[in-house]
Amino acid sequence: MNYDFEQLKGFFLEQIRLAATSLPAQTRKGLELAMEREENGSVAENVFKQLIENVKIAEENSVPICQDTGTHIHYIYYPVGMREADIEKAVLEATKEATALSYLRPNAVDPITDKNSGNNIGKKNPQIHFHQWDNDYIHGKLMLKGGGSENVSTQYKLPDTKLHAGRDLEGVRKVIIDAVRNAQGMGCAPGVLGVGIGGDRGSSFITAKEQLFRNLFDENENKELAELEKKLFDQINTLGIGPMGFGGNTTVMGVKLGTAHRLPASFFVSIAYMCWAYRKAEVIIKADGIEYKN
């Protein structure tokens, strides 16, 4: 890879701009399908019309889809021979520039001093997960996860006697539905649920968030999980919570389940809630060209 620092920074800057200001086609389709499920003239239908109009205005003017541009979660796959430190520097400088250009809102606040860094750079922010691989190019995935949806994300420990949820997929189903009931449209419904089944407390949440990088309309490779995803999608959308909690036929646009091996003593289920502003963008940096996916 012969790209210099300024070129790398520019590639990541465009990825950030794309994620913040242009909703992926799969998410737009999800919103349109959801609107079609609502009654003509209903509050829910009008909410979806406003959301879709908001997306159009943001893309046309290259401004943030939502004022909360969220936590920046990067997954970067890079070839042998490249230094993580060089890639990280390019990402951080791109983040600073994206903030200065108002593609991002300053979101990094020190929990002790309550001071905002002003440029989205802070301890463990942005979050960058590096993975070295055998391919000879860089593949960067970025997700912007807003604070409202993060606030209603949650974790359960099975068995849960209150919910009569055991250590099985039926127990998993029960706690996921409970999480959506408790959210009651907060977190800017309709959302997408990323669920981590198993792992320890930390890896369970990481697994949950990683599910949100999947395509909204894909099918789980595991047959049992694929069936449960569909069952949960259908059942949750009969709860009547609807967009923004105003009532309606669409409370979630998708449910994505993933697993991690667990200790015999522990059975965690983590739910990472994503708001309707389901923002993602990818950049593929090859010697013969650059490709962006959104």
C-alpha positions in Angstrom: 0.0 0.0 0.0 1.6 3.2 -1.2 -0.9 5.8 0.1 0.6 8.6 2.2 -1.0 10.0 5.3 -3.0 12.8 3.6 -4.5 10.3 1.2 -5.5 7.9 4.0 -7.0 10.7 6.0 -9.0 11.8 3.0 -10.4 8.3 2.5 -11.5 8.1 6.1 -12.9 11.6 6.0 -15.2 10.8 3.1 -16.3 7.6 4.9 -17.3 9.6 7.9 -19.1 12.2 5.8 -21.0 9.4 4.0 -22.0 7.7 7.2 -23.2 10.9 8.9 -25.1 12.4 6.0 -26.4 9.6 3.8 -28.5 6.8 5.1 -27.7 3.4 3.6 -30.0 2.2 0.9 -31.0 -0.8 3.0 -32.1 1.5 5.8 -34.1 3.7 3.5 -35.8 0.7 2.1 -36.6 -0.5 5.6 -38.2 2.9 6.4 -40.2 2.8 3.2 -41.5 -0.7 3.9 -42.4 0.3 7.4 -44.4 3.2 6.2 -46.3 1.0 3.8 -47.4 -1.2 6.8 -49.0 1.7 8.6 -52.6 2.9 8.1 -53.2 5.6 5.6 -53.3 9.0 7.4 -52.2 7.6 10.7 -49.7 9.3 13.0 -47.3 6.5 12.4 -47.4 7.0 8.6 -46.8 10.8 9.1 -43.8 10.1 11.3 -42.3 7.9 8.6 -42.9 10.5 5.9 -41.1 13.1 8.1 -38.2 10.7 8.7 -37.8 9.9 5.0 -38.0 13.7 4.1 -35.3 14.3 6.7 -33.0 11.7 5.1 -33.5 13.3 1.7 -32.7 16.8 3.0 -29.6 15.6 4.8 -28.2 13.8 1.8 -28.9 16.7 -0.6 -27.1 19.2 1.7 -24.4 16.9 3.1 -25.5 17.6 6.7 -26.0 15.1 9.6 -29.1 13.0 9.4 -29.5 13.4 13.1 -28.0 16.0 15.4 -26.6 13.2 17.6 -23.9 11.8 15.4 -23.1 9.2 18.1 -20.3 7.0 19.1 -18.0 6.2 16.1 -17.3 2.5 16.0 -14.6 1.5 13.4 -13.7 -2.0 12.4 -10.5 -1.9 10.2 -9.1 -4.8 8.4 -5.5 -4.2 7.2 -2.8 -6.1 5.4 0.5 -7.4 6.8 3.2 -4.7 6.6 1.0 -1.8 7.6 1.3 -0.1 11.0 -1.9 0.2 13.1 -0.5 3.5 14.5 -0.4 5.0 11.0 -4.0 4.0 10.2 -5.2 5.2 13.7 -3.5 8.6 13.2 -5.3 9.0 9.8 -8.7 8.0 11.4 -8.2 10.5 14.3 -7.2 13.4 12.1 -10.1 12.6 9.7 -12.4 12.6 12.8 -11.1 16.0 13.8 -11.6 17.4 10.4 -15.1 15.9 10.0 -16.0 17.7 13.3 -14.6 21.0 12.1 -16.7 20.6 8.9 -19.8 19.9 11.0 -20.3 16.4 9.6 -20.0 15.3 13.2 -21.2 17.0 16.4 -18.6 17.2 19.2 -19.6 14.2 21.4 -16.5 13.2 23.4 -17.1 14.3 27.1 -14.7 13.5 29.9 -16.8 11.7 32.6 -14.7 13.3 35.4 -14.4 17.0 34.3 -17.5 17.0 32.2 -15.5 18.8 29.6 -16.2 18.2 25.9 -12.9 17.8 23.9 -14.6 19.7 21.0 -13.2 17.4 18.3 -14.6 13.9 19.1 -11.2 12.7 20.3 -10.9 11.2 23.8 -10.1 8.1 25.7 -11.4 5.1 23.8 -13.2 7.5 21.5 -13.5 6.9 18.6 -13.6 3.2 19.1 -11.2 1.5 16.6 -11.1 -2.3 16.4 -8.1 -3.5 14.3 -7.9 -6.8 12.6 -4.9 -7.9 10.5 -5.7 -10.2 7.5 -4.0 -11.8 4.5 -5.6 -9.6 1.9 -3.5 -6.8 0.4 -6.0 -4.0 1.0 -7.7 -2.1 3.8 -11.4 -2.6 4.5 -12.9 -0.1 6.9 -16.4 -0.4 8.4 -17.9 2.5 10.4 -21.1 2.7 12.4 -22.4 5.8 14.1 -24.4 4.8 17.2 -26.5 7.6 18.9 -26.9 8.1 22.6 -30.6 7.7 22.7 -30.5 4.1 21.3 -27.5 3.4 23.5 -29.5 4.4 26.6 -32.1 1.7 26.0 -29.6 -1.0 25.2 -29.4 -3.5 28.0 -28.2 -6.8 29.3 -29.9 -9.8 30.9 -28.6 -12.8 32.9 -30.3 -16.1 32.4 -32.2 -17.6 34.1 -34.5 -14.7 34.8 -37.1 -15.9 37.3 -39.2 -12.7 37.0 -39.7 -13.3 33.3 -39.7 -17.1 33.6 -36.9 -17.1 31.1 -34.6 -20.1 31.1 -31.2 -20.8 29.6 -32.4 -21.6 26.1 -33.6 -19.7 23.0 -37.1 -19.4 24.4 -35.5 -17.6 27.4 -33.6 -15.4 24.9 -36.8 -14.5 23.1 -38.5 -13.5 26.3 -35.8 -11.1 27.5 -35.5 -9.5 24.0 -39.3 -8.7 24.0 -39.0 -7.4 27.5 -36.2 -5.1 26.5 -38.4 -3.6 23.7 -41.4 -3.3 26.0 -39.3 -1.4 28.5 -37.9 0.9 25.8 -41.4 2.0 24.7 -40.3 3.8 21.6 -37.4 5.6 23.4 -34.2 5.4 21.5 -36.0 6.7 18.4 -37.9 3.7 17.2 -38.3 2.0 14.8 -35.0 0.4 15.7 -32.8 -2.5 14.8 -31.8 -4.9 17.5 -28.3 -6.4 17.6 -28.3 -9.3 20.1 -25.3 -11.1 21.6 -26.1 -14.5 23.2 -23.4 -15.8 25.5 -19.9 -14.6 26.1 -18.9 -12.6 29.3 -20.4 -9.2 30.1 -18.1 -7.4 27.8 -17.8 -9.8 24.8 -21.6 -10.3 24.9 -22.1 -6.5 24.2 -19.4 -6.5 21.6 -21.1 -9.4 19.8 -24.4 -7.6 20.0 -23.0 -4.4 18.4 -21.2 -6.4 15.7 -24.6 -7.8 14.5 -25.5 -4.2 13.6 -22.9 -4.3 10.8 -24.9 -6.9 9.0 -27.2 -6.1 6.1 -30.7 -5.2 7.3 -32.2 -7.8 4.9 -29.7 -10.7 5.3 -30.5 -14.1 6.8 -28.6 -15.6 9.6 -26.4 -18.5 8.6 -27.6 -20.5 11.6 -31.0 -21.9 10.9 -32.3 -21.8 14.5 -31.2 -18.2 14.8 -32.7 -17.3 11.4 -36.1 -18.7 12.6 -35.9 -16.8 15.9 -34.9 -13.5 14.1 -38.1 -13.8 12.0 -40.2 -14.8 14.9 -39.0 -11.9 17.0 -39.5 -9.4 14.2 -43.1 -10.5 13.7 -43.9 -10.6 17.5 -42.3 -7.3 18.4 -44.1 -5.5 15.6 -47.5 -6.6 17.1 -46.7 -4.8 20.4 -48.2 -1.5 19.0 -45.4 0.7 20.2 -44.6 2.1 16.7 -42.3 4.8 15.5 -41.2 7.1 18.3 -43.7 5.4 20.6 -46.7 6.9 18.9 -48.3 3.6 18.1 -48.3 1.7 14.9 -47.4 -1.5 13.1 -43.6 -1.1 13.0 -41.5 -1.0 16.2 -38.4 -2.7 14.8 -37.0 -2.9 11.3 -34.9 -5.9 12.0 -33.5 -8.3 14.6 -30.0 -9.7 14.3 -28.7 -12.4 16.6 -25.1 -13.6 17.2 -23.4 -15.9 19.7 -20.2 -16.2 21.7 -19.2 -19.2 23.8 -19.9 -18.7 27.5 -18.7 -20.0 30.8 -20.9 -22.8 32.3 -21.7 -20.4 35.2 -22.9 -17.5 33.0 -25.5 -16.9 30.4 -25.7 -13.3 29.3 -28.0 -11.9 26.6 -27.1 -8.3 25.5 -29.3 -6.1 23.4 -27.7 -3.3 21.4 -30.5 -1.1 20.2 -30.0 1.0 17.1 -32.3 3.9 16.2 -34.0 4.5 12.9 -30.9 6.6 11.9 -29.1 3.3 11.2 -25.9 4.9 9.9 -23.1 2.9 8.4 -20.4 3.3 5.7 -17.6 1.2 4.4 -14.4 2.1 2.6 -12.3 -0.4 0.6 -8.8 1.0 -0.1 -6.9 -0.9 -2.9 -3.9 -0.1 -4.9 -6.0 0.2 -8.1 -8.8 2.3 -6.6 -11.1 3.3 -3.7 -14.7 2.0 -3.2 -17.2 3.3 -0.8 -20.3 1.4 0.3 -23.3 2.8 2.1 
